[in-house]
Every structure is written in structure tokens, then in C-alpha cells.
């Protein structure tokens, strides 16, 4: 059964916990506003003594407080939480697009720079009525936002670190106005698996649907999922209604994911969405054009293939149609008569093939092969049997040794008694 709604008094207590420190900081005069770059922490006057030997930035302005992603150092551990932030070009495009599409609320899942730009625009433009809620794993952002605009959140297991009160904040945000006018924009770590992310996003979709009226239950929560184009098949496996846009998303602090580069050096990051591509206009000044046959905007080099019936390129290069494969392929690929498919010219014909490497069937991969699972069970049983046999032998050896140790004195006493008897 779902957990009961959190009472308003609990939410107020939750808000007051972290709100006081931030309110104290913004009330300080500019000369007393300090930020510790070593600890990545806003400092109140009572904190100064403990940070005297640290790198401390002074005169933290209101503008800097509104752009915390520029104040904080990006996390750089690639194995756990590498943090890449949208470039201004991509961020501004998304904000303008969301406004053009008429959205009033944006759930930002792992997109801190988009969140702060939406809030910045809303504070400076009276016509802008877009609200934003940030869900992010980086707890450092809790210093800069009230709890109604930030939740410490793990998107891989749908966990709210601040408990039911934070969950209620997210639920209220999604279900407000019967779920109308809200969109989710997410930029997950590229090293994460698609499946757990899809499970989490479906939970957020279910949360949104509970606030809808009965007439709109068939509708979908609008989503922008920002991910590399080579994950297209995996994403569409879990969300069949998603389509990939040609727009290249670039990042400030990534050496390769930059806009304007050509060939294989350009950014592979795209936007996957369940919004019809015909409704989304890409900037013509950046080289995008409208294809009337596909009814969507595509990159300049993405030419319409009359044989495939669509603009087929995924990486913004011109792809070539292979009549033997009956599809378009990358320009660097050639058809291999040995493999019966297109591949790189220097590929190995004995390389990876479709289907399972173990049994050769095409309907599953090696990880799901029934022969593998059966052999694993058999091997596990054999290992257990060997372990039991080994343990039994050890016990018998130990028992034998103990018996030998106890029998030695008995034999000695017996010999002594025999000797005494013979000598008497």
C-alpha cells in the first residue's frame, strides 16, 4: 500500500531545518559572505575560524549564489559521479524550447545548470512563469536552494535522501494543476545502465499519473532524456514512443562533447523525447534544416534516403545506402562479403556476431543463454560436492591424528607392563 501523505506540519519542520542557514547567509553584508573552495561550503561568521588555512573566496554576490554550478567545482570521479555541465548554448536552447512548447513546470533530474537558468530567467523576466524542481545526487546544491526547489536524489534507485518529506515535494510538483504543463528533463551519467534509469523514470511517470484526471489517463508525461545516440535501441526498448532528435548537446567541461566539431569528433549526445519531433524546431543558424518528408528538423548533412524513406544519419554525417544490407550505414563502413554485412574495412571477420556466443541462437545474448545458466547451476553443485568431500576428509584426518596421539601413551604403558612382568 502507498505511504500516507505527509502532514503539512512535518513538511514545515523539514523546510526549517536547512532553510535557516541559507537565510542567515543571504542576510549577511557582501564583505562577510565567504565560500570555502576547499570544503565547497558557504561559511557563516561562526565557521570562519575552522577554515583559516583553506582556500576561501570572499564577497560572494547574489549573482554567484544564483549560479551555484559555476561556484562549485564539478565532480570528476568518472567511476562514480563524473559531473558534466551543459554549455550555455545547449542550456539556452532548452530553456527557449520549453517556453515555446508552453510548459510551466520543469522537473530537472540531474540537470543543475538548466535548473538555475530557468530560475534566473523567471526572476528577471516577468513574462516567464516557468518553475523548476531539481533532483540531483550532488548534496552540495542543498546550500543554495530551499527544499521546495531541490531534493537530494539518486536517480538509479529512486531514492530521496531526505525521506518522505522530499518525496512529497516531488509528488506535489508533478501533480499540481492535475499534472498539466509539466515536463521532465534528465541528463543521467553516460556510464549508467539504461534499465535502472528506465525503472526510475517509470516510477516518476506513475507518480505524475496519480494526479491526473480520469479523462487524461492515456496521456504520457513529456520527457527529454539526454543521452548518447548509440543508446537509441536500448532507450526505445523501454520507451517505444521515444524519438531521437538531431540536436547536438554540448558540455562546458568535457574535452570531446563540443558543438561545431566535424566528423567523429563532434558531440554524440542527443535528446530522446516522446514529444512529436514535428513540434520541435531546431536552430537554423546552427545548420539544422526542416525535412518535409520526415516532418522534422535534421542536421545539414543528414540527407533523406529515398530507399529507407527517412533521414537515416545518427551522428550528423552523411550516411550511404547499402543495397545488400538494405539500410544506410556510416560513411566509413564497407560491405563485407564474408560477414554478409557492412563493417569497418579493417574489421575481423571472426569478430562479434549477432545472437548468443555460446549456442549461436539469435533470440538472446550470452548473458541470458539457458545453457550458461544450466552450466552455472551444475558447476555450483559440483563445487558444493567437492567442498563437502574436502571438509569430510579434513575432519577424518584431524580425527585420525587425534587418535594416533592418544594411542602412543597407551602402547608405551603396555610395553612397560610387559617388561616388568618378564623381569619379575
Steps between C-alpha positions, in 0.01 A plus 500: 500500500627854425628702791253755640556864405734695724326753720562868437654541846770242417582672173536834679742344752693344210524835322615688809792261554716615207332831429639688800866472396436626147282789621772602747757501220304717254427750778874553560668809348705429187832532687400214736375259234772238465525169317757231586634358174677221687182376670257627233293662774336837569644640821321685777712722733505229768660263242794723404740383771489139382586596140790742553749277318263419211452671165216743575323724249358825631231743385264231368241695303132427447576424135748233604245350740255472213757309290634239746617269220766762418593544866533130580779287354362222274533149635758316290500138619409324174421170672245640745368850439673680212316828453475662156307825474305634202668771296311829486402432138319175580357629825353810338355292216322273749359790701368672184359172370317424825350848497395468134331165567299661779627310804454668838690256723826315433619203707878515459648157576878535505500832308615767750604758241162484326328539837694812591452660157121446520493664843728781382273573205188490717647753744602741224206462262151571624351322196678175588286285729702176483578331833767239554580224751849346502556136596873434522753270670731795580405596855704824476211669318291483819699805621358719225137395469198471722357152537210581267747544211763231572488137614807287569420204274652186348350439156634143478281369783236774537622588849426830675769551763282732708221248528126530458496879528721537189291239319191705577666810352563312174149350500338839550711653224402230248131484593437873528227631268393137434837424342459753220790706363784294650798335328793295627850579367772255599871472425622176665866393524590333170668211680175399668285211382187590307277245676516636859457852365191391306358335813549823697347719230197273481452547875505877451250460214274292726525770768394761242209289373343476845432873489328493162130511436330187369469654151877533456619161627606395148747789467875476563721719716707708254868412535834621364758224564848625406733212414749389228341393172647148512260418788199557273398134471522447876297810584233418241484147640361641826323803349376409148339841449835683531667655196853636474557861395802604293591783738856469634524565874839631611668545837729762653738270683527210254793490258314315222129579533520837328281658233651613171746216456476284190514130423538259789621774737160663538277445801307169490247620761141536381150563638254210518140604542139385476397841368435485122819621322286710267426732794868559579684758290879482503707817443549561128797730569688196636451302179179312569235478229142377474438181302143515360499125431596403856314801645780581741817706530826320417868592478630642173691185396214266590360439152164335434537147359230413248567129548466505881232768492660714772798713599712216633819655641551475876828688536434804276716359217368398159432127504507277191233252399613137469274307265627166628425585866189693391577787734721807536836462673779727620720650224809321634339155467521264202309183423681179596402200287644261761295640790203586280473848653661843501789566736828692526752405228753362749249302707550136595260266322512267799398780733177553694184378336130537566333273748654281767872419498440171685220321314474714185129579538392846383216562747721570803846609613766306690392643836151352455605167349320206665806281447711742699252506788473118496875458497534754780256299713687177420835658582360638823376151599838347415680766706273431798557127469877548485484732798304245705747226403795721589347590836433131571860406421630774725281381785613139453865607487463704817320211671769252394774725627329538836457122527869445421601752762292328765615145402874569542498523883284188525748294296787629710328405825419156359866439413606612846257260666624210280859585584424508872322165476790332318763640734312397814 
